[in-house]
């Protein structure tokens, strides 16, 4: 393996020496007690190091926007009080962070899996915030699932979320403009709700369906390797998942204010925003009208 001596800020690895206690580490970094073999280290990290450098060579602005999305969600979480949705929001944020890390390093299918986790967590958080209680959300998070047969599975939780009156106006407009709403089931020739559609698309990656496996994302039997089209594909899913989650934050925490600067960066970037998500944005936040074309 050729070692590139061209150095920039990405050339060095750092072992934290501050905040060790907060991170759960020992207060001082000890001498390695079972150091990995150099060739094994290079074999495990060599491809992903190469991908992270090639990705960050070519997609600095897109990575910046996706990082700002994660930061935006974290700020909303930290500014709100302990309630049912709050119990889910930290893990929602961490799934976005995990998705971004795997996307940077070329594990495109796994990055999409993290996005499905974030979508599911936000749907369950929204259900408990609007239709149930903090105590029951705590039970769910601690794995006491026996009392929640009616919301096991995404289809069931979407069925529950399709009932509250606070979604009626939005669902009416979405049905008129798109032919489906946020959570509706597929009925006849009509499409399922936008949450179900996105979940189905992300599930293709989670279940490694034909066309969505790691090797097919890389177009080669070894990896990871950098593939621009795969990066773009997952980046767009990252954006769509964020928009839905951000809308769920708005319904869960009515004080949430749209980050117009962030959306301006998203809309003017290389990231692709579909017409249905443009429509959704304008319905929820009409003040973005001068940004969305």
C-alpha positions as CSV (number, residue, x, y, z in Angstrom):
1,X,0.0,0.0,0.0
2,X,1.4,3.4,-1.0
3,X,1.6,6.0,1.8
4,X,0.9,9.5,0.6
5,X,3.2,12.0,2.2
6,X,1.2,15.1,1.1
7,X,0.0,16.4,4.4
8,X,-2.9,18.6,5.3
9,X,-5.1,18.9,8.4
10,X,-6.5,15.5,7.7
11,X,-3.2,13.7,7.8
12,X,-2.9,13.4,11.6
13,X,-4.8,11.2,14.0
14,X,-5.6,12.5,17.5
15,X,-6.1,10.7,20.7
16,X,-8.1,13.0,23.0
17,X,-6.2,14.2,26.1
18,X,-9.0,16.5,27.4
19,X,-12.5,15.7,28.6
20,X,-11.4,12.0,29.1
21,X,-13.6,11.6,32.2
22,X,-16.7,13.0,30.4
23,X,-16.1,10.6,27.6
24,X,-15.9,7.7,30.0
25,X,-12.1,7.1,29.5
26,X,-9.4,6.9,32.1
27,X,-8.1,10.3,33.1
28,X,-4.8,9.7,31.4
29,X,-4.1,7.9,28.2
30,X,-2.3,4.6,29.2
31,X,0.4,2.9,27.2
32,X,-1.2,0.4,24.7
33,X,-1.5,-3.0,26.3
34,X,-2.2,-5.0,23.1
35,X,-1.3,-2.9,20.1
36,X,-2.7,-4.0,16.8
37,X,-0.4,-5.3,14.0
38,X,0.4,-2.5,11.5
39,X,-0.6,-4.5,8.5
40,X,-4.0,-5.4,10.0
41,X,-4.5,-1.7,11.0
42,X,-3.8,-0.6,7.4
43,X,-6.0,-3.3,6.0
44,X,-8.9,-2.3,8.2
45,X,-8.5,1.4,7.8
46,X,-6.7,1.9,4.5
47,X,-9.7,1.8,2.2
48,X,-11.9,3.9,4.4
49,X,-9.1,6.5,4.9
50,X,-8.8,6.7,1.1
51,X,-12.5,7.2,0.8
52,X,-12.7,9.8,3.5
53,X,-10.0,11.8,1.8
54,X,-11.5,11.5,-1.7
55,X,-15.0,12.3,-0.4
56,X,-13.8,15.4,1.5
57,X,-11.7,16.5,-1.5
58,X,-14.9,16.7,-3.6
59,X,-17.8,17.3,-1.3
60,X,-16.7,19.8,1.3
61,X,-19.8,22.0,1.1
62,X,-22.2,19.1,1.1
63,X,-20.5,17.6,4.2
64,X,-20.6,21.0,5.8
65,X,-24.4,21.2,5.3
66,X,-25.0,17.7,6.6
67,X,-22.9,18.5,9.6
68,X,-24.9,21.7,10.2
69,X,-28.1,19.5,10.0
70,X,-26.8,17.3,12.8
71,X,-25.7,20.4,14.8
72,X,-29.2,22.0,14.2
73,X,-31.0,19.0,15.6
74,X,-28.6,18.8,18.5
75,X,-29.3,22.5,19.4
76,X,-33.1,21.9,19.3
77,X,-32.6,18.9,21.6
78,X,-30.5,20.9,24.1
79,X,-32.9,23.8,24.1
80,X,-36.0,21.8,25.0
81,X,-37.2,20.4,28.3
82,X,-37.4,16.8,29.3
83,X,-40.6,15.3,27.8
84,X,-41.6,12.3,25.8
85,X,-40.1,13.4,22.5
86,X,-36.9,14.5,24.2
87,X,-36.3,10.9,25.3
88,X,-35.9,10.0,21.6
89,X,-34.2,13.1,20.3
90,X,-30.7,12.4,21.4
91,X,-30.6,9.1,19.6
92,X,-32.2,10.7,16.5
93,X,-29.2,13.1,16.5
94,X,-26.7,10.3,17.0
95,X,-28.2,8.4,14.1
96,X,-27.6,11.4,11.8
97,X,-24.1,11.6,13.1
98,X,-23.5,7.9,12.4
99,X,-25.0,8.3,9.0
100,X,-22.6,11.2,8.2
101,X,-19.6,9.3,9.5
102,X,-20.4,6.2,7.4
103,X,-21.1,8.3,4.3
104,X,-17.7,10.1,4.6
105,X,-16.0,6.7,4.9
106,X,-17.9,5.0,2.0
107,X,-20.2,2.7,3.9
108,X,-23.2,4.0,1.9
109,X,-25.7,1.2,2.8
110,X,-24.9,1.5,6.5
111,X,-25.3,5.3,6.3
112,X,-28.8,4.7,4.9
113,X,-29.6,2.3,7.7
114,X,-28.8,5.0,10.3
115,X,-31.3,7.3,8.5
116,X,-34.0,4.7,8.8
117,X,-33.3,4.5,12.5
118,X,-33.6,8.3,12.8
119,X,-36.9,8.3,11.0
120,X,-38.3,5.5,13.1
121,X,-37.2,7.1,16.4
122,X,-38.7,10.4,15.4
123,X,-42.0,8.7,14.5
124,X,-42.2,6.9,17.9
125,X,-41.1,10.1,19.7
126,X,-43.9,12.0,17.9
127,X,-46.5,9.3,18.8
128,X,-45.6,9.4,22.5
129,X,-45.4,13.2,22.6
130,X,-48.8,13.7,21.0
131,X,-50.9,10.6,21.8
132,X,-49.4,9.0,24.9
133,X,-47.4,9.9,28.0
134,X,-43.8,10.5,29.2
135,X,-44.1,7.5,31.5
136,X,-45.0,5.2,28.7
137,X,-42.2,6.6,26.5
138,X,-39.8,5.8,29.3
139,X,-41.2,2.2,29.5
140,X,-40.8,1.9,25.7
141,X,-37.2,3.1,25.9
142,X,-36.3,0.7,28.6
143,X,-37.6,-2.2,26.5
144,X,-41.0,-2.8,28.2
145,X,-42.8,-3.4,25.0
146,X,-45.6,-5.7,26.0
147,X,-48.1,-2.9,26.5
148,X,-47.5,-1.4,23.0
149,X,-48.6,-4.1,20.5
150,X,-50.7,-1.4,18.8
151,X,-47.6,0.5,17.7
152,X,-45.1,-2.3,17.1
153,X,-43.9,-1.7,13.5
154,X,-43.8,1.5,11.5
155,X,-47.1,0.8,9.8
156,X,-48.9,0.7,13.1
157,X,-47.4,3.9,14.5
158,X,-48.2,5.7,11.2
159,X,-51.8,4.5,11.6
160,X,-51.9,6.1,15.0
161,X,-50.3,9.3,13.9
162,X,-52.8,9.6,11.0
163,X,-55.6,10.3,13.5
164,X,-54.7,13.5,15.5
165,X,-56.5,16.7,14.4
166,X,-53.3,18.8,14.4
167,X,-52.2,17.1,11.2
168,X,-55.6,17.5,9.4
169,X,-54.8,20.8,7.7
170,X,-51.4,19.7,6.5
171,X,-52.7,16.3,5.3
172,X,-55.6,18.0,3.4
173,X,-53.2,20.3,1.5
174,X,-50.7,17.4,0.9
175,X,-53.5,15.2,-0.5
176,X,-54.7,18.0,-2.8
177,X,-51.2,18.8,-4.1
178,X,-49.5,15.4,-4.0
179,X,-52.3,12.8,-3.7
180,X,-51.1,11.5,-0.3
181,X,-50.4,12.8,3.2
182,X,-47.8,12.4,5.9
183,X,-48.8,9.0,7.3
184,X,-51.7,7.4,5.2
185,X,-51.8,3.8,4.1
186,X,-51.7,2.9,0.4
187,X,-55.2,2.7,-0.8
188,X,-56.1,1.6,-4.3
189,X,-54.0,3.5,-6.9
190,X,-53.0,6.2,-4.4
191,X,-49.5,6.2,-2.9
192,X,-48.8,5.7,0.8
193,X,-47.9,8.7,3.0
194,X,-44.6,10.4,2.5
195,X,-43.2,8.9,5.8
196,X,-44.0,5.4,4.6
197,X,-42.5,6.0,1.2
198,X,-39.2,7.3,2.6
199,X,-39.1,4.4,5.1
200,X,-39.6,1.9,2.3
201,X,-36.8,3.4,0.3
202,X,-34.4,3.3,3.3
203,X,-35.5,-0.3,4.0
204,X,-34.1,-1.4,0.7
205,X,-30.6,-0.6,2.1
206,X,-31.3,-2.0,5.5
207,X,-32.3,-5.4,4.1
208,X,-29.6,-5.4,1.4
209,X,-32.1,-5.9,-1.4
210,X,-30.7,-6.4,-4.9
211,X,-29.2,-3.1,-6.1
212,X,-28.7,-1.9,-2.6
213,X,-25.9,-4.0,-1.2
214,X,-22.5,-2.7,-0.3
215,X,-20.8,-4.3,-3.3
216,X,-23.4,-2.8,-5.7
217,X,-22.9,0.6,-4.1
218,X,-19.2,0.3,-4.7
219,X,-19.5,-1.6,-8.1
220,X,-16.7,-3.8,-6.9
221,X,-16.2,-6.8,-4.6
222,X,-13.8,-5.1,-2.2
223,X,-14.1,-1.8,-0.4
224,X,-15.1,0.7,0.7
225,X,-14.3,2.8,-2.3
226,X,-15.5,6.3,-3.2
227,X,-18.4,6.4,-5.7
228,X,-19.8,9.8,-6.4
229,X,-23.2,8.6,-7.5
230,X,-23.6,6.6,-4.3
231,X,-22.5,9.5,-2.2
232,X,-25.1,11.7,-3.9
233,X,-27.8,9.1,-3.5
234,X,-27.4,8.8,0.2
235,X,-26.8,12.5,0.7
236,X,-30.2,13.2,-0.8
237,X,-31.8,10.6,1.5
238,X,-30.0,12.3,4.4
239,X,-31.6,15.6,3.3
240,X,-35.1,14.2,2.9
241,X,-34.9,12.3,6.2
242,X,-33.8,15.6,7.9
243,X,-36.7,17.6,6.5
244,X,-39.3,15.0,7.8
245,X,-37.6,14.8,11.2
246,X,-37.4,18.6,11.4
247,X,-41.2,18.8,10.7
248,X,-41.8,16.2,13.4
249,X,-39.8,18.4,15.8
250,X,-42.0,21.3,14.8
251,X,-45.1,19.3,15.8
252,X,-43.6,17.9,18.9
253,X,-42.2,21.2,20.1
254,X,-44.3,24.0,18.8
255,X,-41.6,26.6,19.7
256,X,-39.2,25.2,17.1
257,X,-38.3,27.9,14.6
258,X,-37.2,27.1,11.0
259,X,-33.5,27.7,10.4
260,X,-33.8,29.8,7.3
261,X,-30.0,30.1,6.9
262,X,-29.6,26.3,6.9
263,X,-32.4,25.8,4.4
264,X,-31.0,28.5,2.2
265,X,-27.7,26.6,2.1
266,X,-29.5,23.3,1.4
267,X,-31.5,24.7,-1.5
268,X,-28.5,26.4,-3.1
269,X,-26.2,23.4,-2.7
270,X,-25.4,20.4,-4.9
271,X,-27.8,18.4,-2.8
272,X,-31.0,17.6,-4.8
273,X,-34.4,18.5,-3.4
274,X,-37.3,16.7,-5.0
275,X,-40.5,18.5,-5.9
276,X,-42.5,16.7,-3.2
277,X,-40.1,17.8,-0.5
278,X,-40.2,21.4,-1.9
279,X,-44.0,21.3,-1.7
280,X,-43.8,19.9,1.9
281,X,-41.4,22.7,2.9
282,X,-43.5,25.5,1.5
283,X,-46.6,24.1,3.2
284,X,-44.9,23.9,6.6
285,X,-42.8,27.0,6.3
286,X,-44.2,29.4,3.7
287,X,-41.6,31.9,4.7
288,X,-39.1,29.8,2.7
289,X,-41.0,30.7,-0.5
290,X,-38.4,33.1,-1.8
291,X,-35.7,30.3,-1.4
292,X,-37.6,27.4,-3.1
293,X,-37.9,27.6,-6.8
